[in-house]
Amino acid sequence: MASIKKLKSGAYEIKVSCGYGVDGKQRSQYKTWRPSPGMSQKQIDKEVQRVAVLFEEDCKRGQITASIKFETFAEQWFEEYAKVNLRPTSYTRMRQLTKRVYPVLGHKKMDKITSRDIQAFTTDMQVNGKNYNSGKPLSRKTAVHHLSFISDVFNYAIRMGMLSDNPCRRVFIPKSENEEKEIYTLDEVKTLFGSLKGEPMKYQVYLMLAIYSGFRRSEMLGLEWKDIDFDNEIIHVRRTSQYTKEKGIYTDTTKTKKSKRVSKFPPIIMDLLKRFKEEQDEYANQLGSKWEEHDRLFTKWNGEPMNPQTPFEWLKGYCERVGVPFRNIHSLRHLHASLLIYEGVDVVAVSADMGHSVVGTTLNLYSHMFQEARARNCDAITNALDFSKKDDKA
């Protein structure tokens, strides 16, 4: 039976015994109920009894959380769920998010955290300076990542029968204006290509293949020679190469099922790959037993898979050497997508080429590019129906 106690504040404390823990101590759940202004004592007595009965039923169904702090339960989530179900890179990113979440919410009890608490936290990230390096407000995307982590922990508590509600579902993160992606211009690409011959062959291949393919960096570094079909001029994307501090460099599956794909390439790329293979084989023979055979295209000096940070550092230095602004390594993928869109390739084909799991992802990422491409359709129709020009030519 639930016990009811009137507090000095006028509120009522409802207590329900939930048995004993492994330590032999009794476990109880508490709920505070405050009567509405104007209620008579008779109405209060009736209503508090009703609330107590409902609360006791929820406790019996296991739908009320134990008195546990968010940080404590989140650590259980990491151990019981995240470590088993998340990719190592995703697990590491989630761990990074705790640096901001725990100081704000970690000390609060799960059943005491409200939607307003979480709303205030996410809003504060976007409004006030929270970036550890610059002190500037964080992006909407970063706020969404933090909210997703908090929500995942609450959803796990619900699945475990400890909670009946996720306060995150009422939290609102305002949409921000989509910043136009930084993409290398064709003149900049011409400069990059024009100075490539003085660079190591593996970086020549990396830059040209990245632009011609649109592959993610992890997909590029996961390529193996058996993925390349020289006869049919196609390349298979079958795996990724990842890095975490705990595991080091390791091989993983592709980001999604649709990321596993096949792409066709022009002779200029296939010829470059053949020369690269010959050079790598010759170098491996010279190195002898010091060479470790992993079949990877992009390697360290001894054949081990290349560190994911290496292409970033090389491209940054190369851009400085040739006088081209460094846009970041992922912008090569954006450049590939923009070239497809401006050449009139439809969104479904672009989505498949980029390895996106759904077409909506492609539309969200490159909506402004598709809008600009559609705007050119207007000029095309106008030119086609401009009979005056045709009459002049006649």
Phi, psi and omega in degrees: 000144177281142175254143184240131181228128179277130180266163181298333181287350184098348177278170181238133177260125180252128183239133178233126178283131182241033176086202184237145178275179181295340179274001179086357181271147181289138178254131180228150175249144182235147176218135178255129179236134181242126181292150178286150179301141176091354180286139176283164181298323179296318178293322180296313181300320182291317184289320181293328176294320179295316179297321181296318179296314179296320180295318179296322178295319178298319180296320180294327179278358180075022185264009175242129185293152171291163180284088185226139181286152182301315182298318180299314181288325178298322178294325175294321178299316178301316185285316187274329185242302189299316183298330183270323190256340183264152172296151179305322179293320179293319178300316180296319179296320178298320178299322180297326182294335182295339181299329178262328185285313186300316180299334183266316186245345187302326184276350183276147176288143183307316184280000179254350180282126183253168176300325180293324177299313183288323177299316180297321180294311182292321179295320181299324179296323184275339186261315184259164181289111181234359179286125185296331183269312186260340183078004182276162176301151180275159181286164177298321181300319179293320178298319179297319179298317179295317179296320180297320178297311180300317181296321179299321179294316179294320178297324178293321178297323178293316179296330179277003178075021183262341181220157177247356184213145175251110183295343182293336185292345178258002181277137183243127175247112183303143177285139178256160178294133179293117177287136180293132184292142177282120183229139177295138177282164179296326177295320178293320178296322178299319178293317179298316180292323186293335183255007188292330188298340179274357182263158176306146185304321183296330179278329173300313180295316183301310184296311183292319180293323180298318181286318181289334186259324187075014180293148172293157180302317180296327178288320178300312184286344177271355181295137175239158185298330178290349177279348185259122177257096183293327182295318182259002177058045178231156178232133178264135172259113187237343185203173175230160174246125186235169178215134167225158182298324183285319186261343186075209179277129181214160180266137181225171176286171178290164186301315177223173178298322181285348176288338176280108191211176180234135180231144179261146185228154181284164180305326182301323179282316181295322178295320178297319179295323178296316179295322179296319180296318179297317181295318181294319179297318179296317180295318180298321179295321179293324182283336176065231185290345179285343180279128177259119185277112177240357180068010181281147173289312188254115188227170168282184183299333186253013177096349177292153179304139181293144176291136182302338181280340185299313178299325178298311182295319180295312183297321178299314179292321181295317178300321178295321182292326184257002175077032177248133178302136179279120184264345186103160189291327184287341180294340176295324177291319177296322178299316179302314180296319182295322179295320177297315183295315181291340176271004174088014178289133184289161188297325180296317179293320178297316181300316179295319180296323181278349179077026177283145183288328178223152181297329181302327178298317180296316180296320180293319183287325188235031183301317182294329179290319178294325178295318179294322179294320179292328179297328179289338177299326180298316179295322181296316179295318180299316179294321181294327184260008179275085184290338181297321179295320181293323179293321179298320181292326180292000000 
